[in-house]
Amino acid sequence: MTTTAIARKLENITAKGGMRLVDIANVLGTRPETVSRWNQGKAFPQPTAERQLLELEWVVEQLADFYEPQEARLWLFSRQKLLEGQIPAGLIAADKSDKVLEVISKLREGVYI
């Protein structure tokens, strides 16, 4: 069976971000069954969900540089001081992943405010 590009993105997020498909569905504002169909190649995300999925994968890739998968998942779903108490996964869901990436950039540079 050939794996779709979307399925590979989902696999990357689950492997490097410690996320389950239900977590991804919650971030993308869709049902777990829908994400499961994407993973099986039976359906494909709408453009908005696809963009958010790609953003989520990029964020997870950046976090993988300094966190183990389960740590990355906890970081994504926990309030962050550098985000003024906001939850990174919620910001990604609200199309505000740039704020999350700014904080990750600060972490990368060793700037802890």
C-alpha positions in Angstrom: 0.0 0.0 0.0 1.3 3.4 -1.0 1.4 6.0 1.8 0.0 9.4 0.9 1.9 12.6 1.6 -0.7 13.5 4.2 -0.3 10.2 5.9 3.5 10.8 6.0 2.9 14.2 7.6 0.6 12.6 10.2 3.2 10.0 10.9 5.9 12.6 11.4 3.7 14.6 13.8 2.9 11.5 15.8 6.5 10.2 15.9 8.3 13.5 16.6 5.5 15.3 18.5 4.2 12.4 20.6 0.7 13.3 19.4 -2.1 10.9 18.8 -4.5 11.3 15.9 -7.2 12.5 18.3 -4.7 15.3 19.4 -4.2 16.3 15.8 -8.0 16.3 15.2 -8.5 18.6 18.2 -5.9 21.1 17.0 -7.3 21.1 13.5 -10.9 21.4 14.8 -12.0 18.2 13.1 -13.1 14.7 14.2 -10.7 11.9 14.9 -12.5 9.8 12.3 -11.7 12.4 9.7 -8.0 12.4 10.5 -8.1 8.6 10.5 -9.5 8.7 6.9 -6.8 11.1 5.9 -4.2 8.7 7.4 -5.7 5.8 5.4 -5.8 7.8 2.2 -9.6 7.6 2.0 -10.0 11.3 2.2 -8.0 14.5 2.1 -8.2 17.6 4.2 -9.8 20.8 3.1 -7.4 23.6 2.3 -7.7 25.3 5.8 -7.1 22.0 7.6 -4.3 21.1 5.3 -2.6 24.5 6.0 -3.0 24.0 9.7 -1.6 20.4 9.4 1.5 21.7 7.6 2.0 24.4 10.2 1.6 21.8 13.0 4.2 19.6 11.4 6.6 22.5 11.0 6.2 23.4 14.7 6.7 19.8 15.7 9.8 19.6 13.6 11.2 22.7 15.4 10.4 21.3 18.8 12.1 18.0 17.9 15.4 19.8 18.0 15.2 20.1 21.8 12.4 17.9 23.1 11.6 14.2 23.1 8.2 13.4 21.5 6.3 13.3 24.8 7.9 16.5 26.0 7.0 18.2 22.7 3.4 17.1 23.2 3.3 18.4 26.7 4.8 21.7 25.6 2.2 22.1 22.8 -0.7 21.5 25.2 0.6 23.5 28.2 0.3 27.2 29.0 3.5 28.9 28.1 4.9 31.8 30.0 6.6 33.2 26.8 3.2 33.1 25.2 1.6 35.1 28.0 -0.1 31.9 29.3 -1.5 30.9 26.0 -1.5 27.3 24.8 0.6 26.7 21.7 -1.9 24.1 20.2 -4.7 26.7 20.6 -2.7 29.3 18.8 -2.0 26.9 15.9 -5.7 26.1 15.8 -6.4 29.8 15.6 -4.0 30.3 12.7 -1.5 32.0 14.9 1.4 29.6 14.6 3.8 32.5 13.9 3.6 33.4 17.6 4.5 29.8 18.6 7.4 29.8 16.1 8.7 33.1 17.6 8.8 31.5 21.0 10.5 28.4 19.7 13.1 30.7 18.0 13.7 32.3 21.4 14.2 28.9 23.0 16.6 27.9 20.2 18.6 31.1 20.8 18.6 30.4 24.6 16.6 33.5 25.4 14.4 32.7 28.4 12.3 35.8 29.5 
